[in-house]
Structures are given as C-alpha cells and as structure tokens.
C-alpha cells in the first residue's frame, strides 16, 4: 500500500491512480544523488509514474523517503504544512 509518505515526494497527486494496480520494482543504484541508494520505481501499465529512494545502508535508517532523484519533501513542497493539510482533507477517510 502506498501512503502519504510515498506521495509526498512525488510531483503529481495520486488521483488518476486511485483504484489501479501500482507495481513497484526495486533497484540498487550506485551513481545516485544520495550515493548508493535503494530505488523503488512505481509503475502503472508499464509506465513509470514516480518512486522513492533511500540511502543504501547496513545500519537502520530513520526518516522519510526521498524522491526518485533524491529530493526531500521540503524541496518538493516548500509549503509542506499547507500541502499536508490539503492531502488530509482530500484523501483521509
């Protein structure tokens, strides 16, 4: 299940993907902005729609995901609290 923490590092909202099967492929990428990274690519009908990345670490990691290209949620949504409030109003049950 893809959650708000996944969608907050995407550049598009999930609206057109609600109710559709989203497949994830996992890769280890060596030459990534985060250094060696685990990259989770999201696809619908074979088309890449987004994804997340995390530093590849033997140690446990704490914190949020990065975008596919290593950006933080704050870089993608400088007005994060406004974005989050809109998300909660629109998608929370």
TORDREN-292900 format. One record per residue: residue number from 1; residue in one letter; z, y, x of N, C-alpha, C in turn. Coordinates in steps of 0.05 Angstrom, whole numbers, padded with zeros to 5 digits, m for minus. Layout:
// residues N
<num=NUM; residuo=A; n_Z=Z; n_Y=Y; n_X=X; ca_Z=Z; ca_Y=Y; ca_X=X; c_Z=Z; c_Y=Y; c_X=X>
...
//
This chain:
// residues 93
<num=1; residuo=X; n_Z=00000; n_Y=m00024; n_X=00017; ca_Z=00000; ca_Y=00000; ca_X=00000; c_Z=00000; c_Y=00025; c_X=00018>
<num=2; residuo=X; n_Z=m00018; n_Y=00043; n_X=00012; ca_Z=m00019; ca_Y=00068; ca_X=00027; c_Z=m00002; c_Y=00089; c_X=00013>
<num=3; residuo=X; n_Z=00014; n_Y=00102; n_X=00028; ca_Z=00034; ca_Y=00120; ca_X=00017; c_Z=00028; c_Y=00149; c_X=00025>
<num=4; residuo=X; n_Z=00046; n_Y=00167; n_X=00015; ca_Z=00043; ca_Y=00195; ca_X=00022; c_Z=00041; c_Y=00199; c_X=00052>
<num=5; residuo=X; n_Z=00057; n_Y=00184; n_X=00067; ca_Z=00057; ca_Y=00188; ca_X=00096; c_Z=00030; c_Y=00181; c_X=00108>
<num=6; residuo=X; n_Z=00015; n_Y=00164; n_X=00095; ca_Z=m00012; ca_Y=00158; ca_X=00104; c_Z=m00031; c_Y=00181; c_X=00097>
<num=7; residuo=X; n_Z=m00029; n_Y=00190; n_X=00072; ca_Z=m00048; ca_Y=00210; ca_X=00062; c_Z=m00042; c_Y=00238; c_X=00073>
<num=8; residuo=X; n_Z=m00018; n_Y=00243; n_X=00082; ca_Z=m00012; ca_Y=00270; ca_X=00092; c_Z=m00026; c_Y=00275; c_X=00118>
<num=9; residuo=X; n_Z=m00036; n_Y=00255; n_X=00132; ca_Z=m00052; ca_Y=00260; ca_X=00156; c_Z=m00082; c_Y=00255; c_X=00152>
<num=10; residuo=X; n_Z=m00090; n_Y=00257; n_X=00127; ca_Z=m00119; ca_Y=00255; ca_X=00121; c_Z=m00128; c_Y=00284; c_X=00114>
<num=11; residuo=X; n_Z=m00154; n_Y=00288; n_X=00116; ca_Z=m00165; ca_Y=00314; ca_X=00109; c_Z=m00175; c_Y=00315; c_X=00080>
<num=12; residuo=X; n_Z=m00176; n_Y=00292; n_X=00067; ca_Z=m00184; ca_Y=00291; ca_X=00039; c_Z=m00162; c_Y=00278; c_X=00022>
<num=13; residuo=X; n_Z=m00159; n_Y=00286; n_X=m00003; ca_Z=m00139; ca_Y=00273; ca_X=m00021; c_Z=m00149; c_Y=00245; c_X=m00030>
<num=14; residuo=X; n_Z=m00131; n_Y=00229; n_X=m00040; ca_Z=m00137; ca_Y=00202; ca_X=m00048; c_Z=m00151; c_Y=00199; c_X=m00075>
<num=15; residuo=X; n_Z=m00156; n_Y=00220; n_X=m00089; ca_Z=m00165; ca_Y=00219; ca_X=m00117; c_Z=m00188; c_Y=00199; c_X=m00121>
<num=16; residuo=X; n_Z=m00209; n_Y=00201; n_X=m00105; ca_Z=m00233; ca_Y=00184; ca_X=m00111; c_Z=m00228; c_Y=00155; c_X=m00102>
<num=17; residuo=X; n_Z=m00205; n_Y=00149; n_X=m00090; ca_Z=m00200; ca_Y=00122; ca_X=m00081; c_Z=m00178; c_Y=00108; c_X=m00098>
<num=18; residuo=X; n_Z=m00167; n_Y=00122; n_X=m00117; ca_Z=m00146; ca_Y=00110; ca_X=m00134; c_Z=m00159; c_Y=00088; c_X=m00150>
<num=19; residuo=X; n_Z=m00146; n_Y=00064; n_X=m00149; ca_Z=m00156; ca_Y=00041; ca_X=m00164; c_Z=m00177; c_Y=00025; c_X=m00149>
<num=20; residuo=X; n_Z=m00185; n_Y=00034; n_X=m00125; ca_Z=m00204; ca_Y=00020; ca_X=m00109; c_Z=m00190; c_Y=00005; c_X=m00087>
<num=21; residuo=X; n_Z=m00203; n_Y=m00016; n_X=m00077; ca_Z=m00192; ca_Y=m00031; ca_X=m00054; c_Z=m00197; c_Y=m00016; c_X=m00028>
<num=22; residuo=X; n_Z=m00176; n_Y=m00010; n_X=m00014; ca_Z=m00178; ca_Y=00003; ca_X=00012; c_Z=m00171; c_Y=m00018; c_X=00033>
<num=23; residuo=X; n_Z=m00189; n_Y=m00023; n_X=00050; ca_Z=m00186; ca_Y=m00042; ca_X=00072; c_Z=m00178; c_Y=m00028; c_X=00097>
<num=24; residuo=X; n_Z=m00160; n_Y=m00040; n_X=00113; ca_Z=m00152; ca_Y=m00029; ca_X=00138; c_Z=m00160; c_Y=m00047; c_X=00161>
<num=25; residuo=X; n_Z=m00172; n_Y=m00036; n_X=00181; ca_Z=m00178; ca_Y=m00051; ca_X=00206; c_Z=m00161; c_Y=m00038; c_X=00228>
<num=26; residuo=X; n_Z=m00149; n_Y=m00054; n_X=00245; ca_Z=m00131; ca_Y=m00044; ca_X=00266; c_Z=m00144; c_Y=m00048; c_X=00293>
<num=27; residuo=X; n_Z=m00143; n_Y=m00027; n_X=00309; ca_Z=m00154; ca_Y=m00028; ca_X=00336; c_Z=m00134; c_Y=m00017; c_X=00356>
<num=28; residuo=X; n_Z=m00137; n_Y=m00024; n_X=00381; ca_Z=m00122; ca_Y=m00011; ca_X=00402; c_Z=m00144; c_Y=00005; c_X=00417>
<num=29; residuo=X; n_Z=m00139; n_Y=00031; n_X=00419; ca_Z=m00158; ca_Y=00049; ca_X=00432; c_Z=m00145; c_Y=00060; c_X=00457>
<num=30; residuo=X; n_Z=m00159; n_Y=00057; n_X=00480; ca_Z=m00148; ca_Y=00066; ca_X=00505; c_Z=m00151; c_Y=00096; c_X=00511>
<num=31; residuo=X; n_Z=m00175; n_Y=00106; n_X=00505; ca_Z=m00180; ca_Y=00134; ca_X=00511; c_Z=m00178; c_Y=00151; c_X=00486>
<num=32; residuo=X; n_Z=m00153; n_Y=00153; n_X=00476; ca_Z=m00147; ca_Y=00168; ca_X=00451; c_Z=m00131; c_Y=00193; c_X=00459>
<num=33; residuo=X; n_Z=m00131; n_Y=00214; n_X=00442; ca_Z=m00115; ca_Y=00237; ca_X=00448; c_Z=m00085; c_Y=00231; c_X=00452>
<num=34; residuo=X; n_Z=m00075; n_Y=00209; n_X=00440; ca_Z=m00047; ca_Y=00201; ca_X=00444; c_Z=m00043; c_Y=00183; c_X=00468>
<num=35; residuo=X; n_Z=m00064; n_Y=00178; n_X=00483; ca_Z=m00063; ca_Y=00158; ca_X=00505; c_Z=m00072; c_Y=00132; c_X=00492>
<num=36; residuo=X; n_Z=m00062; n_Y=00110; n_X=00502; ca_Z=m00068; ca_Y=00084; ca_X=00488; c_Z=m00055; c_Y=00085; c_X=00461>
<num=37; residuo=X; n_Z=m00070; n_Y=00079; n_X=00440; ca_Z=m00060; ca_Y=00082; ca_X=00413; c_Z=m00068; c_Y=00059; c_X=00395>
<num=38; residuo=X; n_Z=m00051; n_Y=00053; n_X=00375; ca_Z=m00058; ca_Y=00035; ca_X=00354; c_Z=m00071; c_Y=00052; c_X=00332>
<num=39; residuo=X; n_Z=m00095; n_Y=00044; n_X=00324; ca_Z=m00111; ca_Y=00060; ca_X=00305; c_Z=m00116; c_Y=00042; c_X=00281>
<num=40; residuo=X; n_Z=m00109; n_Y=00052; n_X=00257; ca_Z=m00112; ca_Y=00039; ca_X=00232; c_Z=m00134; c_Y=00054; c_X=00217>
<num=41; residuo=X; n_Z=m00157; n_Y=00041; n_X=00214; ca_Z=m00180; ca_Y=00054; ca_X=00201; c_Z=m00182; c_Y=00045; c_X=00172>
<num=42; residuo=X; n_Z=m00182; n_Y=00064; n_X=00154; ca_Z=m00184; ca_Y=00058; ca_X=00125; c_Z=m00213; c_Y=00058; c_X=00117>
<num=43; residuo=X; n_Z=m00222; n_Y=00038; n_X=00101; ca_Z=m00249; ca_Y=00036; ca_X=00093; c_Z=m00250; c_Y=00028; c_X=00063>
<num=44; residuo=X; n_Z=m00270; n_Y=00039; n_X=00049; ca_Z=m00277; ca_Y=00031; ca_X=00022; c_Z=m00306; c_Y=00024; c_X=00022>
<num=45; residuo=X; n_Z=m00313; n_Y=00001; n_X=00012; ca_Z=m00341; ca_Y=m00009; ca_X=00011; c_Z=m00355; c_Y=m00005; c_X=00038>
<num=46; residuo=X; n_Z=m00341; n_Y=m00011; n_X=00060; ca_Z=m00352; ca_Y=m00010; ca_X=00086; c_Z=m00354; c_Y=00018; c_X=00098>
<num=47; residuo=X; n_Z=m00346; n_Y=00038; n_X=00083; ca_Z=m00347; ca_Y=00066; ca_X=00093; c_Z=m00320; c_Y=00075; c_X=00102>
<num=48; residuo=X; n_Z=m00318; n_Y=00087; n_X=00126; ca_Z=m00293; ca_Y=00097; ca_X=00136; c_Z=m00285; c_Y=00122; c_X=00120>
<num=49; residuo=X; n_Z=m00261; n_Y=00121; n_X=00110; ca_Z=m00251; ca_Y=00144; ca_X=00094; c_Z=m00228; c_Y=00158; c_X=00107>
<num=50; residuo=X; n_Z=m00218; n_Y=00148; n_X=00129; ca_Z=m00196; ca_Y=00160; ca_X=00143; c_Z=m00180; c_Y=00139; c_X=00159>
<num=51; residuo=X; n_Z=m00156; n_Y=00146; n_X=00166; ca_Z=m00139; ca_Y=00128; ca_X=00180; c_Z=m00116; c_Y=00142; c_X=00194>
<num=52; residuo=X; n_Z=m00101; n_Y=00126; n_X=00208; ca_Z=m00078; ca_Y=00136; ca_X=00222; c_Z=m00078; c_Y=00125; c_X=00251>
<num=53; residuo=X; n_Z=m00061; n_Y=00138; n_X=00267; ca_Z=m00058; ca_Y=00129; ca_X=00295; c_Z=m00029; c_Y=00132; c_X=00303>
<num=54; residuo=X; n_Z=m00021; n_Y=00115; n_X=00322; ca_Z=00006; ca_Y=00115; ca_X=00333; c_Z=00004; c_Y=00110; c_X=00363>
<num=55; residuo=X; n_Z=00021; n_Y=00121; n_X=00379; ca_Z=00020; ca_Y=00114; ca_X=00407; c_Z=00026; c_Y=00084; c_X=00410>
<num=56; residuo=X; n_Z=00013; n_Y=00070; n_X=00428; ca_Z=00018; ca_Y=00042; ca_X=00432; c_Z=00041; c_Y=00040; c_X=00451>
<num=57; residuo=X; n_Z=00063; n_Y=00029; n_X=00441; ca_Z=00088; ca_Y=00029; ca_X=00456; c_Z=00102; c_Y=00002; c_X=00453>
<num=58; residuo=X; n_Z=00114; n_Y=m00008; n_X=00475; ca_Z=00130; ca_Y=m00032; ca_X=00473; c_Z=00157; c_Y=m00025; c_X=00461>
<num=59; residuo=X; n_Z=00165; n_Y=00000; n_X=00462; ca_Z=00190; ca_Y=00010; ca_X=00451; c_Z=00186; c_Y=00016; c_X=00421>
<num=60; residuo=X; n_Z=00207; n_Y=00014; n_X=00405; ca_Z=00205; ca_Y=00021; ca_X=00377; c_Z=00199; c_Y=00051; c_X=00374>
<num=61; residuo=X; n_Z=00182; n_Y=00059; n_X=00356; ca_Z=00175; ca_Y=00087; ca_X=00352; c_Z=00188; c_Y=00097; c_X=00326>
<num=62; residuo=X; n_Z=00195; n_Y=00122; n_X=00325; ca_Z=00206; ca_Y=00134; ca_X=00302; c_Z=00190; c_Y=00159; c_X=00296>
<num=63; residuo=X; n_Z=00184; n_Y=00164; n_X=00271; ca_Z=00168; ca_Y=00187; ca_X=00264; c_Z=00144; c_Y=00181; c_X=00247>
<num=64; residuo=X; n_Z=00129; n_Y=00201; n_X=00241; ca_Z=00106; ca_Y=00199; ca_X=00224; c_Z=00081; c_Y=00190; c_X=00239>
<num=65; residuo=X; n_Z=00061; n_Y=00182; n_X=00224; ca_Z=00035; ca_Y=00175; ca_X=00235; c_Z=00021; c_Y=00200; c_X=00243>
<num=66; residuo=X; n_Z=00001; n_Y=00197; n_X=00260; ca_Z=m00018; ca_Y=00218; ca_X=00267; c_Z=m00044; c_Y=00212; c_X=00253>
<num=67; residuo=X; n_Z=m00061; n_Y=00232; n_X=00252; ca_Z=m00088; ca_Y=00227; ca_X=00241; c_Z=m00104; c_Y=00209; c_X=00260>
<num=68; residuo=X; n_Z=m00128; n_Y=00202; n_X=00251; ca_Z=m00144; ca_Y=00185; ca_X=00269; c_Z=m00148; c_Y=00198; c_X=00296>
<num=69; residuo=X; n_Z=m00151; n_Y=00224; n_X=00296; ca_Z=m00156; ca_Y=00238; ca_X=00322; c_Z=m00131; c_Y=00249; c_X=00334>
<num=70; residuo=X; n_Z=m00107; n_Y=00239; n_X=00326; ca_Z=m00082; ca_Y=00246; ca_X=00339; c_Z=m00069; c_Y=00272; c_X=00330>
<num=71; residuo=X; n_Z=m00077; n_Y=00283; n_X=00307; ca_Z=m00065; ca_Y=00308; ca_X=00298; c_Z=m00040; c_Y=00302; c_X=00281>
<num=72; residuo=X; n_Z=m00021; n_Y=00320; n_X=00282; ca_Z=00004; ca_Y=00317; ca_X=00266; c_Z=m00001; c_Y=00328; c_X=00238>
<num=73; residuo=X; n_Z=00018; n_Y=00321; n_X=00220; ca_Z=00016; ca_Y=00331; ca_X=00193; c_Z=00018; c_Y=00362; c_X=00192>
<num=74; residuo=X; n_Z=00034; n_Y=00373; n_X=00211; ca_Z=00037; ca_Y=00402; ca_X=00212; c_Z=00011; c_Y=00415; c_X=00221>
<num=75; residuo=X; n_Z=m00004; n_Y=00402; n_X=00238; ca_Z=m00030; ca_Y=00413; ca_X=00247; c_Z=m00050; c_Y=00412; c_X=00224>
<num=76; residuo=X; n_Z=m00049; n_Y=00391; n_X=00208; ca_Z=m00068; ca_Y=00389; ca_X=00185; c_Z=m00060; c_Y=00405; c_X=00161>
<num=77; residuo=X; n_Z=m00034; n_Y=00408; n_X=00157; ca_Z=m00024; ca_Y=00423; ca_X=00134; c_Z=m00003; c_Y=00443; c_X=00143>
<num=78; residuo=X; n_Z=m00011; n_Y=00466; n_X=00154; ca_Z=00008; ca_Y=00486; ca_X=00164; c_Z=00028; c_Y=00494; c_X=00142>
<num=79; residuo=X; n_Z=00020; n_Y=00492; n_X=00117; ca_Z=00037; ca_Y=00499; ca_X=00095; c_Z=00048; c_Y=00473; c_X=00083>
<num=80; residuo=X; n_Z=00059; n_Y=00456; n_X=00100; ca_Z=00066; ca_Y=00428; ca_X=00093; c_Z=00084; c_Y=00427; c_X=00068>
<num=81; residuo=X; n_Z=00104; n_Y=00443; n_X=00065; ca_Z=00121; ca_Y=00441; ca_X=00041; c_Z=00106; c_Y=00447; c_X=00016>
<num=82; residuo=X; n_Z=00088; n_Y=00466; n_X=00016; ca_Z=00071; ca_Y=00471; ca_X=m00007; c_Z=00054; c_Y=00446; c_X=m00013>
<num=83; residuo=X; n_Z=00042; n_Y=00435; n_X=00008; ca_Z=00025; ca_Y=00411; ca_X=00005; c_Z=00041; c_Y=00388; c_X=m00007>
<num=84; residuo=X; n_Z=00065; n_Y=00384; n_X=00004; ca_Z=00082; ca_Y=00362; ca_X=m00005; c_Z=00091; c_Y=00366; c_X=m00034>
<num=85; residuo=X; n_Z=00098; n_Y=00390; n_X=m00042; ca_Z=00105; ca_Y=00396; ca_X=m00070; c_Z=00082; c_Y=00390; c_X=m00089>
<num=86; residuo=X; n_Z=00058; n_Y=00398; n_X=m00081; ca_Z=00034; ca_Y=00393; ca_X=m00097; c_Z=00029; c_Y=00363; c_X=m00099>
<num=87; residuo=X; n_Z=00033; n_Y=00349; n_X=m00077; ca_Z=00029; ca_Y=00319; ca_X=m00077; c_Z=00049; c_Y=00307; c_X=m00096>
<num=88; residuo=X; n_Z=00074; n_Y=00314; n_X=m00094; ca_Z=00094; ca_Y=00302; ca_X=m00111; c_Z=00088; c_Y=00308; c_X=m00141>
<num=89; residuo=X; n_Z=00080; n_Y=00332; n_X=m00147; ca_Z=00074; ca_Y=00339; ca_X=m00175; c_Z=00050; c_Y=00323; c_X=m00185>
<num=90; residuo=X; n_Z=00031; n_Y=00318; n_X=m00168; ca_Z=00006; ca_Y=00305; ca_X=m00177; c_Z=00008; c_Y=00275; c_X=m00177>
<num=91; residuo=X; n_Z=00021; n_Y=00263; n_X=m00157; ca_Z=00020; ca_Y=00234; ca_X=m00154; c_Z=00046; c_Y=00219; c_X=m00160>
<num=92; residuo=X; n_Z=00068; n_Y=00232; n_X=m00162; ca_Z=00093; ca_Y=00218; ca_X=m00167; c_Z=00094; c_Y=00210; c_X=m00196>
<num=93; residuo=X; n_Z=00106; n_Y=00187; n_X=m00201; ca_Z=00109; ca_Y=00177; ca_X=m00228; c_Z=00136; c_Y=00184; c_X=m00239>
//
